Amino acid sequence: MRLEFKFREATPPERRKEVVEQVAKLGATSVEPLFPGEQDPELASLYKAEGVPDERADEAVSALGRHEAIEFAEPTPERKLIA
């Protein structure tokens, strides 16, 4: 499962690193910025966590949602492309 979350803009890089490590401990196979290299502070604060086990997704969203450095966390909505 994929999750998306947003850091509060004032969150320092070392605190972001700690949160990323916590999400990885919940089973995410990768945690990275949604827009790598983005200079806009708001877009740069958006992250994605890939490969979170389905059985731990609710726990991960809840843990992130309670964290003072996180503005919001949610599962990525499933999208279907119509050709």
Contacts in CASP RR format, 6 or more apart in sequence:
PFRMAT RR
TARGET T0000
AUTHOR 0000-0000-0000
METHOD contacts of the structure
MODEL  1
MRLEFKFREATPPERRKEVVEQVAKLGATSVEPLFPGEQDPELASLYKAE
GVPDERADEAVSALGRHEAIEFAEPTPERKLIA
1 51 0 8 1.000
1 52 0 8 1.000
1 53 0 8 1.000
1 54 0 8 1.000
1 57 0 8 1.000
1 75 0 8 1.000
1 76 0 8 1.000
2 48 0 8 1.000
2 49 0 8 1.000
2 50 0 8 1.000
2 51 0 8 1.000
2 52 0 8 1.000
2 75 0 8 1.000
2 76 0 8 1.000
3 23 0 8 1.000
3 28 0 8 1.000
3 48 0 8 1.000
3 49 0 8 1.000
3 52 0 8 1.000
3 57 0 8 1.000
3 60 0 8 1.000
3 61 0 8 1.000
3 64 0 8 1.000
3 73 0 8 1.000
3 74 0 8 1.000
3 75 0 8 1.000
3 76 0 8 1.000
4 34 0 8 1.000
4 46 0 8 1.000
4 47 0 8 1.000
4 48 0 8 1.000
4 49 0 8 1.000
4 73 0 8 1.000
4 74 0 8 1.000
4 75 0 8 1.000
4 76 0 8 1.000
5 23 0 8 1.000
5 46 0 8 1.000
5 47 0 8 1.000
5 49 0 8 1.000
5 64 0 8 1.000
5 65 0 8 1.000
5 70 0 8 1.000
5 71 0 8 1.000
5 72 0 8 1.000
5 73 0 8 1.000
5 74 0 8 1.000
6 45 0 8 1.000
6 46 0 8 1.000
6 47 0 8 1.000
6 70 0 8 1.000
6 71 0 8 1.000
6 72 0 8 1.000
6 73 0 8 1.000
7 16 0 8 1.000
7 19 0 8 1.000
7 45 0 8 1.000
7 47 0 8 1.000
7 69 0 8 1.000
7 70 0 8 1.000
7 71 0 8 1.000
8 45 0 8 1.000
8 68 0 8 1.000
8 69 0 8 1.000
8 70 0 8 1.000
8 71 0 8 1.000
9 41 0 8 1.000
9 42 0 8 1.000
9 45 0 8 1.000
11 19 0 8 1.000
11 45 0 8 1.000
11 69 0 8 1.000
15 69 0 8 1.000
16 69 0 8 1.000
19 64 0 8 1.000
19 67 0 8 1.000
19 69 0 8 1.000
19 70 0 8 1.000
20 31 0 8 1.000
20 47 0 8 1.000
22 63 0 8 1.000
23 31 0 8 1.000
23 49 0 8 1.000
23 52 0 8 1.000
23 60 0 8 1.000
23 64 0 8 1.000
24 31 0 8 1.000
26 52 0 8 1.000
26 56 0 8 1.000
26 59 0 8 1.000
26 60 0 8 1.000
26 63 0 8 1.000
27 51 0 8 1.000
27 52 0 8 1.000
27 53 0 8 1.000
27 56 0 8 1.000
27 60 0 8 1.000
28 49 0 8 1.000
28 50 0 8 1.000
28 51 0 8 1.000
28 52 0 8 1.000
28 60 0 8 1.000
29 50 0 8 1.000
29 51 0 8 1.000
30 49 0 8 1.000
30 50 0 8 1.000
30 51 0 8 1.000
31 47 0 8 1.000
31 48 0 8 1.000
31 49 0 8 1.000
31 50 0 8 1.000
32 47 0 8 1.000
32 48 0 8 1.000
33 44 0 8 1.000
33 46 0 8 1.000
33 47 0 8 1.000
33 48 0 8 1.000
34 43 0 8 1.000
34 46 0 8 1.000
34 47 0 8 1.000
34 48 0 8 1.000
35 43 0 8 1.000
35 44 0 8 1.000
35 46 0 8 1.000
37 44 0 8 1.000
38 44 0 8 1.000
45 71 0 8 1.000
48 76 0 8 1.000
49 60 0 8 1.000
52 60 0 8 1.000
57 75 0 8 1.000
60 73 0 8 1.000
61 73 0 8 1.000
61 74 0 8 1.000
61 75 0 8 1.000
64 70 0 8 1.000
64 73 0 8 1.000
65 72 0 8 1.000
65 73 0 8 1.000
END
